[in-house]
Every structure is written in structure tokens, then in C-alpha cells.
């Protein structure tokens, strides 16, 4: 897992790599999903929460630049996996979870596994943990719309915070560093986390419109922070912005993989009210070069839509379009039905385990009302 999903993506910090190798992820995954514990994917842990993919855990940990003498605040204990990874590196971890059942089970799990330097409590992470402040580092594993002031206040001078900020389905990681009492922020890569509930959610100004779902940056033109990754699409792997004869505009999105069964993808979430939306119309342009399916059934270059209900139960997936071989720009169109219980979708595009080169442009989605 570490070699394929973490080192291959540029994580080189030996402390982080060692922690990712030694912390047993299967101990933090519910029994029915343990066979998938070492897949690089998010997994449901109950209470509408998930355990983050291993790469995301490693990326956030690496961005913090953890040191053996650090005292770290974590907002969003979840299963306790991220806290355990940090505990393998730093001096003390203080972790807050708003869902009492998760806080209690994580505390029991961490104690059983011997992580004596992790301190947990049930509470609203928006408020931080003032009695143990200030903290050298703060890591937030749920997404507020803006930076909670108590967390900013509890970060030590010279400290670092990584936090996913944004709308419900449009977020980016931000690295915040406290310099002369002020936070200096840097926008990093797009991401998607569950919302920070409690006081943060009460203050959220922009709510998702599930009756009028739409994709963001489907033409792949926007890259506001010029980091080489298109805006609006999270968990990008093996992607690049391509300016080589796009179908329209100045850019398209390219996926490249030399090896079968390798992640090359981009994802975008969206709220969809299945009670009112009966179908989704998709259109997308694709260009392929030597695209070959991988060894597994799902290792295909494709546009796939995953459906979830109000508690994030998996309602299934539909392959909207798939590609192989070599071909110039061709458009695919398809209308797909939406299960009535749907409340959100994840759109996944890319090679998805196939090898070759896939370029995509002008991806559009339009809702069709249920009759």
C-alpha cells in the first residue's frame, strides 16, 4: 500500500512513511470492510462518516511536517486512524470528535492498541481544546466553510494547520502558518471531506442545491492557484492539464498510466435529490491513445457515476461511457436513471486501472425532473 499509493505519489518524509507502514489500518475499519482496509480508498465507519484514503492521511500528515516534540490538535477523530498515524511520530495528540459514539469507540480502540499519547474527547471541534492550547500543529479532517477562529487562536506562533475549506462539495486543502500572530494561507489541492457539523454547520452560508445539481469546471479550464491540477476535481491521480489541441477552449484534462491496475482518476461530488431528479444527461468528449483495460473487471477507462443515500449507503454505480484503443476526439452522450433514494453522487473519470492516455473535455451534466 505504501509503495503503490503513497511513495509513488511523492511522499518522501521517512517519519510519515514509517508511520503509514506500522499503523494497522485494518484495526480502524469495520469488520465487513476489513478485506478492503489496505485499498487506497475512503471506507464508511458509521454515523455518516468515513476513514480517509491512506494517501490523504499521508498527504495531510506530510503537509504538517510533524516533529517528535510536537503537540498536535486533531479535529474529527473518526475511527482514530489519523490520530494513530500522528501518534507514531509526535509527542502528544489531542483529538476531538463531535459524534459521541465514534469518540467512545475510537478512544477504546486507541487504548487497546497502545497509543497512550493520544487524548480524545467528545465535543464540537469548532471550539478546539483551549485547556491544552497552544498547539504546534492542527489537523482538521472535516470541512468548514471558513476557518474557525478558536482554532486560529489555539495555533502556536510558527505553527502549521492543514484544513479543508469550502462549500459542501467544493473544497480545497489550505496550509495555514501563523506568522507574527496572523495566519498566512496557501491553497493546496482540491479535496472532499464530510462537513464540520455543530457550530460550523450552523454558520454555513452556502448550502448545496440538490434540486439543481451541476458539475463544476467540466471544461477543465480553471486552475486558479496554477498548481497543475484542475479546480473542482478532487483526489486527482496521474493527471495533467493538457494544452495539446483540446476539443474546445485552451485546456483539456489528461490521464496517463504506463502500468495496469494503477489509479489514474479525478472525482467530483454533487448533491442530487432523487425524489425530484429522475435522470441525469451526460455528454463528454474523449481522445484516446493506446488505452488498454487492466486485469480486473473494473479496470476500464470510463466515466462512472456512484449513487449514495442520505446516510451515504452505496446505491450502486453506472458506467456512463468507456473507452479503449486509439481515437481522435469523439463525443459520448447518455441519459442514466437516478435511484429515488439518492441524495448525493460521485462522478469518477479517468483510466481507473487501464493503461494508456485518455484526454477528456467538455464534460456536461444536466438534471431531468422525475415525473
SVG drawing of the C-alpha trace seen along z (x, -y; Angstrom):
<svg xmlns="http://www.w3.org/2000/svg" viewBox="-45 -40 58 50">
<polyline fill="none" stroke="black" stroke-width="0.4" points="0.0,0.0 2.7,-2.5 4.9,-1.9 2.0,-1.9 -0.3,-4.6 1.9,-6.9 5.6,-6.8 4.6,-6.7 2.7,-10.0 5.7,-11.9 5.5,-11.4 9.1,-11.0 9.2,-12.0 10.7,-8.9 8.8,-9.6 5.5,-9.7 6.3,-6.6 7.3,-4.6 4.1,-5.5 2.0,-4.6 3.7,-1.2 3.4,-0.4 -0.1,-1.6 -2.5,1.3 -5.3,-0.3 -7.4,2.8 -7.9,2.2 -9.7,-1.0 -12.0,0.4 -15.4,2.1 -15.3,5.9 -17.3,6.3 -14.8,3.9 -11.6,5.2 -10.7,7.1 -10.5,3.6 -8.5,2.0 -5.4,1.5 -7.1,0.2 -6.4,-3.5 -10.0,-4.5 -12.3,-6.0 -14.4,-3.5 -17.6,-4.0 -17.2,-3.8 -20.8,-4.6 -22.6,-7.8 -22.3,-9.1 -18.5,-9.3 -15.6,-7.7 -12.0,-6.8 -9.9,-8.7 -7.9,-7.0 -4.3,-6.2 -2.8,-8.7 -4.9,-11.5 -3.8,-10.6 -0.2,-10.6 -0.6,-13.8 -2.1,-15.7 0.4,-14.3 3.3,-15.2 2.0,-18.7 2.0,-19.4 5.7,-18.5 5.3,-16.7 8.2,-16.7 8.9,-14.3 8.4,-17.1 5.1,-18.4 1.7,-18.6 -1.0,-18.2 -4.7,-19.0 -6.9,-16.9 -10.5,-17.9 -12.5,-14.9 -11.3,-11.7 -13.5,-9.4 -12.1,-5.9 -8.9,-7.1 -6.6,-6.1 -5.2,-9.6 -4.6,-10.2 -2.7,-6.9 -0.5,-7.8 0.3,-11.1 0.9,-9.4 3.6,-7.3 5.5,-10.5 4.7,-13.3 4.8,-13.7 1.1,-14.2 -2.1,-14.1 -5.4,-15.8 -8.3,-14.6 -12.0,-15.8 -15.0,-14.0 -18.5,-15.5 -20.2,-12.1 -20.2,-10.6 -20.4,-7.0 -17.4,-7.4 -15.4,-9.3 -16.0,-6.5 -15.2,-3.6 -12.1,-5.4 -10.9,-6.0 -11.4,-2.3 -9.6,-1.3 -6.6,-3.6 -6.2,-2.4 -6.4,1.2 -3.7,0.7 -1.4,-1.1 -1.5,-4.7 -1.0,-6.2 -0.1,-9.6 -3.5,-10.1 -6.0,-12.0 -9.6,-12.1 -12.9,-13.7 -16.4,-14.1 -17.2,-17.7 -17.5,-20.3 -14.1,-20.6 -15.0,-24.2 -14.1,-25.3 -10.8,-23.4 -9.4,-22.3 -8.4,-25.5 -7.1,-24.0 -4.3,-22.2 -3.5,-25.0 -1.4,-26.3 -0.6,-23.6 2.4,-23.2 0.2,-21.7 -3.5,-21.4 -5.1,-19.0 -8.8,-19.2 -10.4,-16.2 -13.8,-17.7 -14.7,-20.7 -15.9,-24.1 -16.9,-26.9 -14.3,-29.2 -11.5,-29.0 -12.9,-28.6 -11.5,-31.5 -10.9,-29.3 -8.6,-27.1 -6.6,-30.0 -6.3,-31.3 -5.0,-28.0 -2.3,-27.6 1.2,-28.4 3.3,-31.1 5.2,-29.5 2.7,-26.6 1.0,-24.9 -2.6,-23.9 -4.0,-21.9 -7.7,-22.2 -10.2,-21.5 -12.2,-24.7 -15.1,-25.4 -18.6,-24.6 -20.2,-21.2 -18.9,-19.6 -16.3,-22.1 -13.3,-22.2 -9.6,-22.7 -6.9,-21.9 -5.3,-25.0 -2.0,-25.2 -2.1,-27.9 1.0,-29.2 1.0,-31.6 3.5,-34.4 3.5,-37.5 0.2,-36.5 -1.5,-36.3 -2.4,-33.3 -0.7,-33.1 -2.6,-30.8 -1.7,-28.8 -4.3,-27.0 -3.3,-23.4 -5.2,-20.6 -8.9,-20.1 -10.5,-17.6 -13.8,-16.4 -14.5,-15.8 -17.6,-15.4 -18.8,-18.8 -17.8,-20.1 -21.0,-19.8 -22.1,-21.7 -21.5,-25.4 -19.6,-25.5 -22.5,-24.0 -24.9,-26.4 -22.9,-29.3 -22.7,-27.8 -24.0,-30.4 -24.0,-28.4 -25.9,-25.1 -25.9,-22.6 -28.8,-22.8 -29.8,-19.1 -32.7,-20.0 -30.5,-21.7 -27.2,-19.7 -24.4,-20.7 -20.8,-19.9 -18.0,-22.5 -15.2,-23.1 -16.4,-20.4 -14.4,-22.1 -11.2,-21.8 -10.1,-25.4 -9.8,-26.6 -6.6,-26.2 -6.7,-29.4 -3.7,-28.5 -1.7,-27.3 -0.6,-24.1 -1.1,-22.0 -4.3,-20.4 -7.7,-21.4 -10.0,-23.1 -13.2,-21.4 -12.0,-17.8 -10.6,-16.1 -8.4,-13.1 -6.6,-13.5 -4.1,-10.8 -1.9,-10.7 -3.5,-13.8 -2.1,-16.8 -3.6,-19.8 -3.1,-19.4 -2.9,-22.2 -2.3,-20.0 -5.2,-20.6 -8.1,-20.4 -11.6,-19.9 -12.5,-23.4 -11.0,-26.3 -7.4,-26.2 -7.2,-23.1 -8.3,-19.5 -7.6,-17.0 -5.2,-14.2 -4.8,-10.9 -1.7,-8.8 -0.7,-5.4 2.1,-3.1 1.0,-0.2 -2.2,1.7 -4.3,1.6 -2.9,-1.9 -5.0,-4.7 -5.4,-7.5 -8.6,-9.4 -10.4,-12.5 -13.6,-12.7 -16.3,-15.3 -19.2,-15.1 -22.6,-16.7 -25.9,-16.8 -28.7,-15.2 -32.3,-14.9 -33.5,-11.6 -37.1,-12.4 -37.1,-15.2 -34.4,-14.2 -35.3,-11.1 -32.3,-11.1 -29.1,-12.8 -28.0,-13.6 -24.2,-13.4 -22.1,-14.5 -18.3,-14.3 -15.6,-14.4 -12.7,-11.9 -9.5,-11.3 -7.5,-8.1 -4.0,-6.8 -3.3,-3.1 -5.8,-2.6 -6.0,1.0 -8.2,2.3 -6.4,3.6 -6.5,7.1 -9.6,6.6 -13.2,6.2 -13.5,2.6 -10.1,1.6 -11.6,-0.4 -11.2,-3.9 -14.6,-5.3 -16.9,-8.0 -18.7,-6.4 -21.4,-7.8 -21.7,-6.4 -25.0,-7.0 -25.4,-7.3 -28.4,-7.8 -28.8,-10.2 -26.6,-8.2 -24.0,-7.5 -25.1,-3.9 -23.9,-2.8 -26.8,-2.6 -24.7,-1.3 -22.9,-2.8 -23.5,-3.3 -20.8,-3.4 -21.9,-6.3 -19.1,-5.9 -16.0,-3.9 -13.1,-4.0 -10.3,-1.8 -7.8,-1.8 -6.7,-4.9 -9.1,-7.5 -9.4,-11.3 -12.0,-13.4 -15.3,-11.6 -18.4,-12.6 -20.4,-10.3 -23.9,-11.0 -26.1,-9.1 -29.1,-9.5 -28.9,-7.5 -31.6,-6.9 -31.3,-8.2 -32.4,-5.9 -35.1,-7.7 -33.2,-7.3 -30.2,-9.2 -29.0,-12.3 -25.5,-12.6 -23.4,-11.3 -19.7,-11.0 -18.6,-11.4 -15.4,-9.5 -13.4,-10.0 -10.1,-8.5 -8.3,-5.4 -9.3,-3.7 -6.8,-0.8 -6.5,-0.8 -3.2,-1.9 -2.5,-4.4 -3.5,-8.0 -7.0,-9.5 -7.9,-13.1 -11.3,-14.5 -13.0,-17.8 -16.4,-19.5 -18.0,-17.2 -21.5,-18.3 -24.3,-17.0 -27.9,-18.1 -30.7,-17.0 -34.0,-15.6 -37.0,-16.0 -38.8,-12.9 -42.3,-12.5"/>
</svg>
